[in-house]
Amino acid sequence: MSNKLILVLNCGSSSLKGAVLDNDSGEVLLSCLAEKLNLPDAFITFKANGEKHTTSLAEHPDHTGAVEALMVELRAHGLDSKIGAIGHRVVSGGELYSESIVVDDDVIAGIEKCIPLAPLHNPAHLLGLRAAIDIFKGLPNVVVFDTAFHQTMPEHAYTYAVPHELYTKYGLRRYGAHGTSYRFVADETARFLGEDKQSLRMVIAHLGNGASIAAVSEGKCQDTSMGLTPLEGLVMGTRSGDIDPSVFSFLAQNANMNITQITDMLNKKSGLLGISGLSNDCRTIEEEAGKGHKGAQLALEIFAYRLAKYVASMSVASGGIDALVFTGGIGENSNLIRSKVIGYLGFLGLTEDAKANEDARFGNAGVITTAESKVKAVVIPTNEELMIAHDTARLTGL
């Protein structure tokens, strides 16, 4: 075990995820998930040594209470004195940050400045960050931005075709997300394939309840599907992905819906859930599709079709494609989705190896195309927490 462990925190508006990692081995020594924060029945669940237990946060049902409970748990396991630094996931750093950074007052002000770009996420990150600074006194804190990896996108990729003053005045442009995952997976793909990352043209699909895709060449992001917000791009669990903007005026005029209602519908009631009428969980959709449920079958087909179209378009941004990479909960585990996508992309020379595709699940990496395939499709499990831990250790000298 390393003498200096890294605590990684990821705060949502009503949740807090935490993990203590050995940066050298990648081993997770303790993890936690606080849920229902700011509600009377808030609680936190800890996992260590293969065992779980849950603690009520009723007395302090907020982010600070969750971090305080985490400190108590760390002491109980004798880990509190071994934490060397804390790494934080932050969704948006806008154009201010193109890499991870050690936290100071200026960085906190910068995260606050980016709140309009991530109004649900950045305020929660700040709550967790301030709680960590207060409770883990004296420890350095590092923030790792989801948007940072995408700051290498060229201007023609991130600019919307709207009056340019909306960008100069308000920062209206494409920022992307899942950047920490993409950075980890790009490195891992090159290592797994034994290729030089600088010469490997990759299209990486991060598929989960939130889903996006990115083009990577010369080791840098050239384009990605998410935009100003995580709503743009692929079909997701509850998000619509790309849609005609005129849907707002259409629904306002015909369904008497206002902007807030339409935005809520597109973010929380659409995607796999909206199409199937069943669930946002791909596992449930696949199970019901196998039983003949038409809505579930249609949801899977639209998900795969739209993803395949994006793979082809991202190949333009990457200047060609050597490797199609699947990652994230769906990308790593749904051989059905992968098979459908590869089937749509046969014209690019991809040929599925069905047995390899079946085997590449539940944390197993693998090439899932045949030796004759002109493009390699590969499954690479992501590990955003480890990427954050690596950045935190590097920037704090651990």
N, C-alpha and C positions, 0 to 999 in steps of 0.2 A: 504493500500500500504506500502511496506517495505521502510524504510528510505534509504537503500542502494540497488539500482537496479544493475543488471548485464547487460552489453552490450556484446552480442555474435556476433562475426564476422567470416564469412566464405568466403575467397577470392579465386576466380578462376583466370585463366590467363586473362580473359576479363570481369570478373564480380565480384561483391561483394554483399553478402547477409548479412544483419544485423538484429538484433532483440534486443529490450530492454525487459528484463524479470524481473518480481517480483519473486525472488528465493523462497519465502515462498509459494506463491499461484500457481506459474507457469504461471500466466497471462502474455500475450504479450501486452505491452503497445504501442509499436511502432515497425514497421518493415520496411525494405527497400530492394530494389534490384537494383543495378547499373548494367547496361548492355552496351555492345559495348565499353568497356574501351579501351583506346589507339586509338580510331577512332574519327573522327571529330564529328560524331553524337551521341557520348556517352550521356547517360541520366541516371537518378536515379528516381525510383518510391517509394514514401513513403505511408504507410498505418497506420492510427491511428484513433481510435474511429469509425471504420467502413467506413472511407472515404479514397480515394486515390487521390494523385496528383503527377505529374511528373515534374522534373526539369532538364533542359539541363546542361550538364557538358562540354560544348564546350570550355569554357575558360581553364579548367583544366581537360582534359578527361582521367585522370589516377586514380590509386587507392587513391593517396593522395587527389585529387580533390573530389572523392566520399566520403572519410572520412570527409573532410572539409564541404561538403554539409550536411552530416549527423549531424555534430556538430551544424550547423545553424538550422536544423530542431529540434534537441533536445532543443535548447534554445527557439525556438518558442513555444514549448509545456511545457516549464519549467521543463524539465527532466535532463538537463545537469548537474546541481548541485547535482542530486540525484544518479548519476552513481557512484557506489563504486569500480568497477573493470571491466576489460574487459577479456573475454574468447575467445580464438581463436581455430578454428579447423585447425589441421595440418595433412595432409594425412600420411606422413611417418616420423617416428622417428627411423626407422631401429631397430638395436639391442641396441641403446643407451638409449632408454626410454621405460620403462615398465609401467609407470603411468604418469598422468598429472603433470605439474611442473610450478612453478612461473618463469617468464622470467627474465633472466639476460644475460650478454654478452656471457657467456659460452653456454647458451641454444641457443642463436641465431647462434653461431658458430656450434653447434650440428645440427641444422636444415639445415644449409648450407652444412654440411658434408653429409647429407642424400639426397641432390639434385639428385645425379645419380639414386637413387631409385624411385624418383618421379619428373622427370625433368619438367613436365608441371605444377605440383601443388605446390611443396615446394617454388619455387621462387616467385610465386604469394602470398603465405601465408606470406612470408617475407616482401613483399611490404606492405601488409595490416598491419602487425605487426609493422613495422617501422613507418608507417603513424599514427597508433594509439598512439604509444609512443610519437611521436612528437606533435600531436594535443591534446591529452588528457593528458597533462603534469601532472606528479606526481601520476597518477593512476596505480595500479599494473596490470600487464598483466599475464595471465595464458594460456599455450598452452595444448590442449587436442589432443592426437595423435590417428588416426584411427588404427594404427598398434599395439598400446600398449596392448590391450586386448588379442591379439594373441601371445604375448611373453611367455605365459605359455605352448604353444605347445611343446610336447616332441621332442627331436632331430630326432627321426625316422619319425615324421610327417612333419617337416619343411625342411628336407634335400632332395635335388634333387639327383638322381642317375647319377651324372656326376663326373668327377675327383674332389676329395675333395679340392684340392688346389684352385679351382675356388671359393669355399666358403671362405677359409681362406684368400685369396688375395683380392677378390672383393666383398665379401658378397653375393654371388649368393646363395639364399635360398628362401624359401616361407615366406612371411610376412603377407599376408592377408590384408583386408580392412574392412570398415564398423564397426570397433571395438567399437566405441562409441555407435552406435545403438544396437549392440549385448549386451553390458553391461547394457544398460537401459532396453532392452526387457527381458533379463534374470531375472533381479530383478522384473520387472512388472509381468512376467509370474508366478513366485513363489508366489507373493503377490495375484494375481488374483485367482490362484488355491488353495491358502491356504496351500501351501507346503513349506518345508524347502529347500531353494535353494541348499544347500550342498548335499542333497540326491536326487535331481530331475535331471533325465537324459533327457536333452533337445537337440533336433535338431532344429535350428532356421534358417528359410529361409528369408533373407532380399531381397525382390524382387522389383526392379524398373528398370529404364533404365540401371542402373548398378545393377547386381544381384550376390549374393553370399549366401553361406550356412555355418553354423558352428555347431560343436558338442561341447556341454557344459555339463560337469559333475563336481561334487564337486565345483560348482560355477566358474569353470575355463574353458577356451577354450582348447580343446584337438586337434582340427583340423579345418581347414576351406578350402574353395574351391579356393579362389583367391591366387595367388602365389607371385612371384617376382614383378609382376605388376597386375593391375585389369583385365587383359585379360584372365587369366586362370579360368577354372571352368565352370559355368553355361552358357547357352545361354542367351544373354542380348539384350537390345534394338538395339544396333549397333555392339556389340562385339560378336565374334564367340564363345568364351569360348574354352574348350578343343579342340585341333586339332593336327593332326600329324605334328610334327616339319618339316618333309620333304616336307611340302607344300611350303616352301621357295625355295628349290632347284627345285621342280616340276614346280612352276610358273615361276621361273627364266629361266628355260630351254624351257618351252613350251609356255609361254605367254610374254616372254621378259620383265618381271617385275623385278625391283630392290628391295632391302631390304626395303627401305623407302616406296615404293608403296605398297608392300605386308603388311607391318606393318600397314599402314594407312587403307588399305582395311579391315584387320582383326579387327581393332578397331572402324572404323567409317562407314563401309558399309556392315557389316555382321549381324549376329544375326537375330532378328525378321524382320528388314528391308531387309536384304539380302535374306532371305528365301521367304518372302512374295512378295518382289518387290513393296511394298506399303508404309510402314511406320514403324517407330520404336516404335510407341505408341500402347500399348496393347489394349487400348479402340477402336482404329480404326481397329486393326486386328480382334478383336472379332466381331465388327459390320459387317465387310466385310465377315468374315467367316460365319456369320449367313445368309448372302445373297448368300452363295454358292461359294465364291472365294476360289479356290483350294490352292493357295499359302498361303493365310491367314489361312486356316484350317491346312495345313501342319506345318506352323510356330507355331501355338498353340500346336499342338501335340508333336512336337520336344521339345518345351520349357518345357512342362509338363513331358514328358518321361524322359528327361535328369535330370530334377529336382528330379523326383521320384527315379531314380537310385542313385543320390547323397544322398538322404535321407537314403536309405538303407545302403550305404557305410559309411555315417557319424554315423550310429547307431553302427558300429563297434568301432569307435573312442570314443563314449560316453559310451560304455559298455552296450548297450541296449538303449531302448527309452521309456520314460514315456510320453513325450509331444512333438508333432510336432507343431512348432510355425510359423505362417505366419505374416510377417510385411513388411513395405515399401509400396510404392504406389500401386504396383500390388498385393502384398501379402495381403494388407488390404482391397482391393476393388474388386478384380476379383474372385468372387465365382466360375466362370467357371474354371479358372486355378486350384483353390483349389480342386474342385470336381474331375477334371481329375487326379490330383496327388494322392488324397485319393483313387481313383479307382484303380490306378496302385499298391497301397500299401495294397490292401486287404489281401494279404498273411501275412502281419504283424499284422493283426487283427484290422485294421482301418475300421470303418463303418461310412459313412457320414450321418449326419442329414441335409437333404436338406433345410428344413425351417430355421434351425439355421444358416446354411451357407449363405443363402440369406440375413438373417437379419444382419449378422456380416459384415457390410460395412459402409463406410463414417464415420470412426472414432469410430465405435461401436466394442468393444471387445466382444469375446464370444467363448465358446466351440462349435465346429461345427461337432462333432462326437456324436454318440448315447451313451446312458448310458451303452450299452453292449460292446462298442468298447474297445479293449484291450489297445489301445494307444489313448490318448486324442489329438485331433488336435484343436488348439486354435488360434484365431486371436488377436494379441496385437499391437495396434498402437504404432509406435516408436516416440520418441521425443529427437532427438540428441541435439537440442538447450538447452533443459532443463537439460540434462545430463551435458553439458558443463557449464551451469550456476551453477549447484550444485557443480561441481569440483572447479570452480572459487571461489565461496563463501567459500567453505571449506578451500581451500589453502590460502585464503587471510584474513580469520578470520571474514568474514561478517556475 
